[in-house]
Amino acid sequence: MTLNYIWISFFFIAFLSGIFQWIFLGNIEIFPALVKSIFDNAKTGFELSLFLSGILTLWMGIMKIGENGGIVSILQKGIGPFFYKLFPEVPKNHPAFTPMVMNVASNMLGLDNAATPMGLKAMNELQDLNPNKDVASNAQIMFLVLNTSGLTILPTTIMAYRYQFGAVDPSDIFLPTLIATFFSTLAGLLAVSFYQKINLLDKTILLYLGALTVLIVSLIAFISNLPQEAVSVYSSAISNLILFSIIVYFILLCMLKKANVYESFIEGAKEGFGVAIKIIPYLVAMLVAIGVFRTCGALTFITEGIGILLSMSGIDTQFVDALPTALMKPLSGSGARGMMVDVLENNGPDSLSGRIASIMQGSTETTLYVVAVYFGAVNIKRSRYAITCGLIADAVGVVAAILLGYLFFA
């Protein structure tokens, strides 16, 4: 419903702004410009979705190779001990753990088709343990915030959009996105642990969080000590090494399982094409609405206003054009995607704002949407502090995206 109101508002604001400009400013070209933006953005949305079908077909094929090779079960074994400590109210051998871990593992790999069904199954299993069926339990809140914090290893779609808009190296945002999503997830985890009084000093939790934190901090320290001109070079080299290594690892796993690698790829590729087709209406709808919002001057007015306020404090404002992506992200995934595409199209994929918008898009999930879907599926009416913790994770992800954008690309 929130997205519905936002979408309608964009058109009404554009219409009222057009009337004002025509009557009081004598700008009789405003409505032809608004109508032209509708057609132009509809065309852009379709062309992007058509191109995206190739990239998604490729990567969903690769993901299916990994899935058939057992990568989800490997991640499940790796994450399992950590999960037992985060969900102390869930019995250790309860059937909720398997879909929970598989959901998080699938999200990390960008397997949305597998992640959502597993997530809904996990939420139903947790609802069986919930003594108050209208109120979210501690376990349900922890699970939901882990989803909204959006820990993702492979930001495939974002790299595809960057490639479409002519980025010199579409994957150069891979490393900063990985770091930003780590901080987002860590913030969400800490926030929920504070509310639930989970002992973060437990040796298992410390081992997992400590190891990841040391790795990320070491990576940031290494990048920080490089000459600025070498940062993007190393980022690109490391990012592409990791990506190619993942592909080879998935193929090896599939071979060891004696599964047909080629047939696995074709199976996943077919799914990827279907996903790309489903995106078309959402992307066209959001780009058209954002297009009229920008053409009427409202989006420019907001971003320039924020930029002026920040510049008065002496803060560099190159990132301001990326802020609409951050503001839309908690509300709508398709809306945030549209905002990111708008920045890539108007500022360029290799601009600082274009890169920061890309990192923002990959650093968190859509909090309010996830809350609505997951809690709605089990008729939860009181979400307690779930939204608060999800928005904390979002905010940390956005701040991390901005800082990492400057560290890697400024």
C-alpha positions as CSV (number, residue, x, y, z in Angstrom):
1,M,0.0,0.0,0.0
2,T,2.9,2.4,0.8
3,L,4.3,2.0,-2.7
4,N,0.9,2.6,-4.1
5,Y,0.7,6.0,-2.4
6,I,4.2,6.9,-3.4
7,W,3.5,6.1,-7.0
8,I,0.3,8.1,-7.1
9,S,2.0,11.0,-5.3
10,F,4.7,11.3,-8.0
11,F,2.1,11.8,-10.7
12,F,0.0,14.3,-8.6
13,I,3.1,16.3,-7.6
14,A,4.2,16.4,-11.3
15,F,0.7,17.5,-12.4
16,L,0.4,20.3,-9.8
17,S,4.0,21.4,-10.5
18,G,3.2,21.5,-14.2
19,I,0.1,23.6,-13.6
20,F,2.1,26.0,-11.4
21,Q,4.9,26.4,-14.0
22,W,2.5,26.9,-16.9
23,I,0.3,29.5,-15.1
24,F,2.9,31.4,-13.0
25,L,6.1,30.9,-14.9
26,G,4.8,30.7,-18.4
27,N,6.5,27.4,-19.1
28,I,4.1,26.0,-21.7
29,E,6.5,23.2,-22.6
30,I,6.2,21.5,-19.3
31,F,3.4,19.1,-20.2
32,P,4.9,18.0,-23.5
33,A,8.1,17.4,-21.5
34,L,6.2,15.3,-18.9
35,V,4.5,13.2,-21.5
36,K,7.8,12.7,-23.4
37,S,9.4,11.5,-20.2
38,I,6.6,8.9,-19.7
39,F,7.4,7.4,-23.2
40,D,11.1,7.7,-22.8
41,N,11.2,6.0,-19.4
42,A,8.8,3.2,-20.5
43,K,11.2,2.5,-23.4
44,T,14.2,2.6,-21.0
45,G,12.6,0.2,-18.6
46,F,11.7,-2.3,-21.2
47,E,15.2,-2.1,-22.8
48,L,16.9,-2.6,-19.4
49,S,14.7,-5.5,-18.6
50,L,15.4,-7.1,-21.9
51,F,19.1,-6.7,-21.4
52,L,18.8,-7.9,-17.9
53,S,17.3,-11.2,-19.1
54,G,20.7,-12.2,-20.5
55,I,22.6,-11.4,-17.3
56,L,20.1,-13.1,-15.0
57,T,20.0,-16.1,-17.3
58,L,23.7,-16.4,-17.0
59,W,24.0,-15.9,-13.2
60,M,20.9,-18.0,-12.3
61,G,22.5,-20.7,-14.4
62,I,25.7,-20.4,-12.4
63,M,23.7,-20.3,-9.1
64,K,21.9,-23.5,-10.1
65,I,25.3,-25.2,-10.7
66,G,26.2,-24.3,-7.1
67,E,22.9,-25.3,-5.8
68,N,23.1,-28.8,-7.4
69,G,26.6,-29.0,-6.2
70,G,25.4,-28.7,-2.6
71,I,26.6,-25.1,-1.8
72,V,23.4,-24.4,0.2
73,S,24.0,-27.4,2.5
74,I,27.7,-26.4,2.9
75,L,26.6,-23.0,4.0
76,Q,24.0,-24.5,6.2
77,K,26.6,-26.5,8.1
78,G,28.8,-23.5,8.3
79,I,26.1,-21.1,9.6
80,G,24.2,-23.7,11.8
81,P,26.2,-23.4,15.0
82,F,25.9,-19.6,14.9
83,F,22.2,-19.8,14.4
84,Y,21.7,-22.1,17.4
85,K,23.1,-19.3,19.6
86,L,21.0,-16.5,18.0
87,F,17.7,-18.4,18.6
88,P,18.0,-19.7,22.1
89,E,14.2,-20.0,22.4
90,V,14.1,-22.5,19.5
91,P,14.9,-26.1,20.4
92,K,18.1,-27.2,18.8
93,N,16.6,-29.9,16.6
94,H,13.4,-28.0,15.7
95,P,12.4,-28.1,12.0
96,A,12.5,-24.3,11.8
97,F,16.3,-24.3,11.7
98,T,16.7,-26.0,8.3
99,P,14.5,-23.5,6.3
100,M,15.9,-20.6,8.3
101,V,19.5,-21.4,7.4
102,M,18.6,-22.3,3.8
103,N,16.8,-19.0,3.5
104,V,19.8,-17.0,4.7
105,A,22.2,-19.0,2.6
106,S,20.0,-18.5,-0.5
107,N,19.8,-14.8,0.1
108,M,23.6,-14.6,0.4
109,L,23.8,-16.2,-3.0
110,G,21.1,-14.1,-4.6
111,L,18.8,-17.1,-5.0
112,D,15.6,-15.1,-4.3
113,N,13.3,-17.8,-5.8
114,A,14.6,-20.3,-3.2
115,A,15.0,-17.8,-0.4
116,T,11.4,-16.6,-0.2
117,P,9.6,-20.0,0.0
118,M,12.2,-21.1,2.6
119,G,11.7,-17.9,4.6
120,L,7.9,-18.3,4.6
121,K,8.2,-21.9,5.7
122,A,10.6,-20.9,8.5
123,M,8.2,-18.2,9.7
124,N,5.4,-20.7,9.8
125,E,7.5,-23.2,11.8
126,L,8.4,-20.4,14.2
127,Q,4.8,-19.4,14.5
128,D,4.1,-22.9,15.9
129,L,6.4,-22.1,18.8
130,N,4.9,-18.6,19.3
131,P,2.7,-18.5,22.4
132,N,1.0,-15.3,21.3
133,K,-0.1,-15.8,17.7
134,D,-0.8,-12.0,17.1
135,V,2.5,-10.8,18.4
136,A,5.9,-11.4,16.8
137,S,8.1,-13.7,18.9
138,N,11.8,-13.0,19.6
139,A,12.9,-15.7,17.2
140,Q,10.6,-14.3,14.4
141,I,12.0,-10.8,14.9
142,M,15.6,-12.0,14.8
143,F,14.9,-14.1,11.6
144,L,13.2,-11.2,10.0
145,V,15.9,-8.6,10.7
146,L,18.5,-11.0,9.4
147,N,16.5,-10.9,6.1
148,T,16.0,-7.1,6.0
149,S,19.7,-6.4,6.7
150,G,20.3,-8.1,3.3
151,L,23.6,-9.9,3.6
152,T,24.4,-10.7,0.0
153,I,27.6,-12.1,-1.5
154,L,26.7,-11.6,-5.2
155,P,25.0,-8.3,-6.2
156,T,24.4,-9.8,-9.7
157,T,21.5,-7.5,-10.8
158,I,23.3,-4.3,-9.8
159,M,26.4,-5.3,-11.8
160,A,24.1,-6.0,-14.7
161,Y,22.6,-2.5,-14.6
162,R,26.0,-1.0,-14.4
163,Y,27.2,-2.9,-17.4
164,Q,24.1,-1.8,-19.4
165,F,24.9,1.8,-18.7
166,G,28.5,1.4,-19.9
167,A,30.5,1.1,-16.7
168,V,34.1,0.6,-17.4
169,D,34.2,-2.2,-14.8
170,P,30.7,-3.2,-13.7
171,S,32.0,-5.3,-10.8
172,D,34.1,-2.7,-9.2
173,I,31.3,-2.1,-6.6
174,F,31.4,-5.8,-5.6
175,L,33.9,-5.4,-2.7
176,P,32.5,-2.2,-1.2
177,T,28.9,-3.7,-1.4
178,L,30.1,-6.8,0.4
179,I,31.6,-4.7,3.2
180,A,28.5,-2.4,3.4
181,T,26.1,-5.3,3.6
182,F,28.2,-6.8,6.4
183,F,28.0,-3.7,8.5
184,S,24.2,-3.5,7.8
185,T,23.7,-7.1,9.0
186,L,26.0,-6.6,12.0
187,A,24.0,-3.5,13.0
188,G,20.7,-5.3,12.7
189,L,22.1,-8.3,14.7
190,L,23.4,-6.1,17.5
191,A,20.2,-4.1,17.7
192,V,18.0,-7.2,18.0
193,S,20.5,-8.8,20.5
194,F,20.2,-5.6,22.6
195,Y,16.4,-5.9,22.8
196,Q,16.5,-9.7,23.4
197,K,19.5,-9.6,25.8
198,I,21.4,-12.2,23.8
199,N,24.8,-12.8,25.2
200,L,27.1,-11.6,22.4
201,L,30.1,-12.7,24.5
202,D,29.3,-16.3,24.0
203,K,32.4,-18.0,22.5
204,T,30.6,-19.3,19.4
205,I,29.1,-15.9,18.6
206,L,32.4,-14.1,19.3
207,L,34.2,-16.6,17.0
208,Y,31.9,-16.0,14.1
209,L,31.5,-12.2,14.5
210,G,35.1,-11.7,15.5
211,A,36.5,-13.6,12.5
212,L,34.2,-11.7,10.0
213,T,34.9,-8.3,11.6
214,V,38.7,-8.9,11.6
215,L,38.5,-9.9,7.9
216,I,36.5,-6.8,7.0
217,V,38.5,-4.4,9.1
218,S,41.8,-5.8,7.7
219,L,40.4,-5.4,4.1
220,I,39.4,-1.8,4.8
221,A,42.8,-1.1,6.4
222,F,44.6,-2.6,3.4
223,I,42.5,-0.4,1.0
224,S,43.0,2.7,3.1
225,N,46.8,2.4,3.0
226,L,46.9,2.2,-0.8
227,P,47.5,5.2,-3.0
228,Q,44.2,6.6,-4.2
229,E,44.9,5.8,-7.8
230,A,45.6,2.1,-6.9
231,V,42.4,1.6,-4.8
232,S,40.0,1.0,-7.7
233,V,42.6,-1.2,-9.4
234,Y,43.0,-3.5,-6.4
235,S,39.2,-3.4,-5.8
236,S,38.5,-4.5,-9.3
237,A,41.2,-7.2,-9.3
238,I,40.1,-8.6,-5.9
239,S,36.4,-8.4,-6.8
240,N,36.8,-10.2,-10.2
241,L,39.1,-12.8,-8.6
242,I,36.5,-13.6,-6.0
243,L,33.7,-13.7,-8.6
244,F,35.6,-16.0,-11.0
245,S,36.7,-18.2,-8.1
246,I,33.1,-18.7,-7.0
247,I,32.2,-19.8,-10.5
248,V,35.0,-22.3,-10.7
249,Y,34.2,-23.5,-7.1
250,F,30.5,-24.1,-8.0
251,I,31.5,-26.1,-11.1
252,L,33.9,-28.2,-9.1
253,L,31.2,-28.9,-6.5
254,C,28.8,-29.9,-9.1
255,M,31.4,-32.2,-10.7
256,L,32.1,-33.9,-7.4
257,K,28.4,-34.5,-6.9
258,K,28.5,-36.2,-10.3
259,A,25.7,-33.8,-11.5
260,N,25.6,-32.7,-15.1
261,V,27.1,-29.2,-15.0
262,Y,25.8,-28.1,-18.4
263,E,22.2,-29.3,-17.7
264,S,22.3,-27.6,-14.3
265,F,23.2,-24.4,-15.9
266,I,20.4,-24.7,-18.5
267,E,17.9,-25.4,-15.7
268,G,18.9,-22.3,-13.7
269,A,19.1,-20.2,-16.9
270,K,15.5,-20.9,-17.7
271,E,14.5,-19.7,-14.2
272,G,16.6,-16.5,-14.7
273,F,14.8,-15.7,-17.9
274,G,11.5,-16.0,-16.2
275,V,12.6,-13.7,-13.4
276,A,13.7,-11.1,-15.9
277,I,10.4,-11.1,-17.6
278,K,8.6,-10.6,-14.3
279,I,10.7,-7.5,-13.5
280,I,9.5,-5.6,-16.6
281,P,6.2,-4.2,-15.3
282,Y,7.7,-3.1,-12.0
283,L,10.7,-1.5,-13.5
284,V,8.6,0.3,-16.2
285,A,6.1,1.5,-13.6
286,M,8.8,3.0,-11.3
287,L,10.9,4.5,-14.0
288,V,7.9,6.3,-15.5
289,A,6.8,7.7,-12.1
290,I,10.3,8.8,-11.2
291,G,10.7,10.3,-14.7
292,V,7.8,12.6,-14.3
293,F,8.9,13.4,-10.8
294,R,12.3,14.4,-12.1
295,T,11.0,16.3,-15.1
296,C,8.7,18.5,-13.1
297,G,11.7,19.5,-11.0
298,A,10.6,18.0,-7.7
299,L,13.4,15.4,-7.4
300,T,16.0,18.1,-8.3
301,F,14.5,20.5,-5.7
302,I,14.7,17.8,-2.9
303,T,18.3,16.7,-3.7
304,E,19.6,20.3,-4.3
305,G,17.9,21.3,-1.0
306,I,19.7,18.6,0.9
307,G,22.9,19.4,-0.9
308,I,22.7,23.1,0.1
309,L,22.1,22.2,3.8
310,L,25.0,19.8,3.8
311,S,27.4,22.1,2.0
312,M,26.7,24.8,4.6
313,S,28.3,22.3,7.1
314,G,31.3,21.9,4.9
315,I,30.4,18.3,3.8
316,D,31.2,17.1,0.3
317,T,27.9,16.7,-1.5
318,Q,28.8,14.5,-4.5
319,F,26.8,11.6,-2.8
320,V,23.5,13.6,-2.5
321,D,22.2,12.5,-5.9
322,A,22.3,8.9,-4.6
323,L,20.1,9.7,-1.5
324,P,16.8,9.0,-3.2
325,T,17.9,5.4,-3.6
326,A,18.5,5.2,0.2
327,L,15.2,6.9,1.1
328,M,13.2,4.5,-1.2
329,K,15.1,1.4,-0.1
330,P,13.1,0.6,3.1
331,L,9.8,1.1,1.3
332,S,10.2,-0.6,-2.1
333,G,12.8,-2.7,-3.8
334,S,11.5,-1.9,-7.2
335,G,11.3,1.8,-6.2
336,A,14.9,1.8,-5.0
337,R,16.0,0.0,-8.1
338,G,14.3,2.7,-10.2
339,M,16.0,5.5,-8.3
340,M,19.4,3.7,-8.8
341,V,18.8,3.4,-12.5
342,D,17.8,7.1,-12.6
343,V,21.2,8.0,-11.1
344,L,23.1,5.7,-13.4
345,E,21.3,7.1,-16.4
346,N,21.6,10.8,-15.5
347,N,25.0,10.9,-13.7
348,G,26.7,7.9,-15.3
349,P,27.6,4.5,-13.7
350,D,31.2,5.5,-13.0
351,S,30.3,8.8,-11.3
352,L,30.7,8.8,-7.5
353,S,27.0,9.1,-7.0
354,G,26.3,6.3,-9.5
355,R,28.6,4.0,-7.6
356,I,27.3,5.0,-4.2
357,A,23.7,4.4,-5.4
358,S,24.8,1.0,-6.6
359,I,26.4,0.1,-3.2
360,M,23.3,1.4,-1.4
361,Q,21.1,-0.8,-3.5
362,G,23.1,-3.9,-2.5
363,S,23.7,-3.0,1.1
364,T,20.2,-3.7,2.6
365,E,16.8,-5.3,1.9
366,T,13.4,-3.7,1.7
367,T,12.4,-3.6,5.4
368,L,8.7,-2.7,5.2
369,Y,8.0,-5.0,2.4
370,V,9.7,-8.0,4.1
371,V,7.8,-7.2,7.3
372,A,4.5,-7.1,5.4
373,V,5.2,-10.4,3.5
374,Y,6.7,-12.5,6.3
375,F,4.5,-11.3,9.2
376,G,1.5,-11.1,7.0
377,A,1.9,-14.8,6.0
378,V,1.4,-15.9,9.7
379,N,-1.1,-13.1,10.6
380,I,1.3,-11.3,13.0
381,K,-0.4,-8.0,13.9
382,R,2.2,-6.6,16.4
383,S,5.7,-6.5,15.0
384,R,7.2,-5.0,18.3
385,Y,10.7,-3.7,17.6
386,A,11.2,-5.5,14.3
387,I,10.8,-2.4,12.1
388,T,13.0,-0.3,14.4
389,C,15.9,-2.8,14.2
390,G,15.4,-3.2,10.5
391,L,15.6,0.5,9.9
392,I,18.7,0.7,12.1
393,A,20.3,-1.9,9.8
394,D,19.2,0.2,6.8
395,A,20.6,3.4,8.1
396,V,24.0,1.8,8.9
397,G,24.1,0.2,5.4
398,V,23.4,3.6,3.8
399,V,26.1,5.4,5.9
400,A,28.6,2.6,5.2
401,A,27.8,2.8,1.4
402,I,28.6,6.5,1.4
403,L,31.8,6.2,3.3
404,L,33.0,3.2,1.3
405,G,32.1,5.0,-1.9
406,Y,34.5,7.8,-0.9
407,L,37.1,5.3,0.3
408,F,37.1,3.3,-2.9
409,F,36.2,5.8,-5.6
410,A,36.5,9.5,-4.5
